[in-house]
Amino acid sequence: MNAPFYTGIRTADDLTISIQQRLDRAQACLSQIEEQRGPHTVSGTLALYDEILLHLDAAGSQTSLLENTHPDGAVRTAAEGLSQKVSAFGSAMSLNRKLFDALAAVDITSADADTKHFVTKTLRDFRLSGVDKDEVTRDRIRKIREELVLISQEFSRNIREDKRQVTVTDPSELNGLPQDYIDRHAPNEQGEIVLTTEYPDAVPVLTYAVSDALRKRMYMEFNNRAYPKNMDVLDRLIAKRYELAQLLGFDTFAACVTADKMVGSEKQAATFIDQMAAASLDASKRDYQQLLARKRKDVPNAERIEPWEAGYYSELVKRSEYDFDAQRIRPYLPYAKVKEGVLQSMSRLFDVEFRRNTDVPVWHASVECYEMYENGTLTGRFYLDMHPRADKYSHAAQFGICNGVAGVQIPEAALVCNFPGGIEGDPGLMEHNDVETFFHEFGHLLHHLFAGRQRWMGLSGISCEWDFVEVPSQLLEEWAWDAGVLQTFAHHYQTGEPVPAALVAQMKRADGFGKGLFVRQQMFYAMLSLSCYDRHPSLVDTTALAKELRERYTPYPYVEGTHFQTSFGHLDGYSAIYYTYMWSLVIAKDFFTLFDRKNMMDPAIATRYRDVVLARGGALPADIMVKEFLGREFNYEGWKQWLEQ
């Protein structure tokens, strides 16, 4: 079963046939369990259930990827419909009392630890899904979940398809932007320069453009993506999730979704958010005063920083106070070299080999396939879909394609990003933040690939608690800041000169500025996420919440006429638990204290980290893996040191 997932898929009909075959196989296994006579065993009942998970995982993951990335609208539409079928199957299965009883009857007395954990975790998840409710309630839960799939797809589709533009009629408005950016945006026949709200266009404007008017126009458009369509969609999403939570016996959806997380409850999540906000308050005030002081050099009587000014003045502070200009490092970061560098450095660090395979079928000509080998054996496959295009997912993420299972199939996944490059003649000069994002998403990818050797599908891949999911990605960001690592690939696109160590040191020093503001901004996102779901929907006005919480957690005023929430995709995918990013960051910073910062490519600790954490997948509760790796419970000291650097 190691053939590339896209083999034989060219049309919407091909995809439909492929996914339906998966569902048919899953149904056959389910029927076997339901019709089984005699004792339910590990080798019988549990193995059949695990095979169901294998097919559902592949079917759901593949349709999700293609509905977000495929260039053919017919395939995207088919993928959405198939996602609905897969979700309906999974929802019905999670409410199948006969299946639950069969799994509960499996004798695991003499089973190994992984099997016992798999069964315990499975039965808990069935109960959290509502399997122990009466038949009428279970039927209503199933219908609500099916409705939620449609609402979620609508929310994501509206974000994906709303590609907004900002028109420039006066070329001087591009003053301050990098020359390669200006060259890439030539005037059209009407003499207009058209910019989009996609990241490679928007971020440089908000960071470098001298024109306050241009930055404001970009900010307004960027923060109104999917408006007004997603206002109603978001309200329906929140209301349906509340109804689901009530049926499952929880007061709110936030209580429901935190029940199986490391944090333990929505109240603990709220406490954590405010602890992080309090810990970063003094640093954020210092950061803000530096921004305001710099603005007053341009506007002597300025009393505040507007949100569209934050990135611009942050960059000016880093230039004046920290002697670092972000544009100086961009020429050392052409996309092709960065890609090569990430692959080579991670190959060395984790003792694996990545080989490009041009014979593997892909869904778009720009997509590249790589395969991972260990000691000459194929152990994983992944795809890089890295540049913007119409109707494609507009952020950056790792999409699973299928989880690996020992002796059965290798894992597959895709990185879907929106980096510069991919245009003939354009070197694709990246911001350092882009490089950091590349390492971040590659951290997810490595987690997925290394965790694909479990005996049980239900423990394979990224199947740990959700508030641990971001640890591997945020830890790997550290390698984007190391001069020794960067100098292996960050070479000037014209001269080939490696990035000077002194420039990297300046960049790291400048990165110390703004961390307080960053944490407070993240806590705004986290509390908005939680507050949409920790109360009755009648009390949720998402615009009022966005305004109130922005002004509570950040020093920047809310801008009337913006609707950030309509394009904040995490309000769907992460729902109430955006706090998990900062929770994971605390653990990641603690993990990093064990690495040798003078020799980031030392494989010794990396190997132990891989074996103890990454390769485990969901085979152990996250808190046990953390304690095993650290030799203790995690603490906040590493995070505090990072904040104060």
Secondary structure, 3 states (H helix, E strand, C coil): CCCCCCCCCCCHHHHHHHHHHHHHHHHHHHHHHHHCCCCCCHHHHHHHHHHHHHHHHHHHHHHHHHHHHCCCHHHHHHHHHHHHHHHHHHHHHHCCHHHHHHHHCCCCCCCCHHHHHHHHHHHHHHHHHCCCCCHHHHHHHHHHHHHHHHHHHHHHHHHHHCCCEEEECCHHHHCCCCHHHHHHCCCCCCCCEEEECCHHHHHHHHHHCCCHHHHHHHHHHHCCCCCCHHHHHHHHHHHHHHHHHHHCCCCCHHHHHHCCCCCCCHHHHHHHHHHHHHHCHHHHHHHHHHHHHHHHHHCCCCCCCCHHHHHHHHHHHHHHHHCCCHHHHHHHCEHHHHHHHHHHHHHHHHCCEEEECCCCCCCCCCCEEEEEEECCEEEEEEEEECCCCCCCCCCCEEEEEECCECCCECCEEEEECCCCCCCCCCCCECCHHHHHHHHHHHHHHHHHHHCCCCCCHHHCCCCCCHHHCCHHHHHHHHHHHCHHHHCCCCECCCCCCECCHHHHHHHHHHHCCCHHHHHHHHHHHHHHHHHCCCCCHHHCCHHHHHHHHHHHHCCCCCCCCCCHHHHCCHHHHCCCCCCHHHHHHHHHHHHHCCCCCCCCCCHHHHHHHHHHCHHHCCCCCHHHHHHHHHCCCCCCHHHHHHHHC
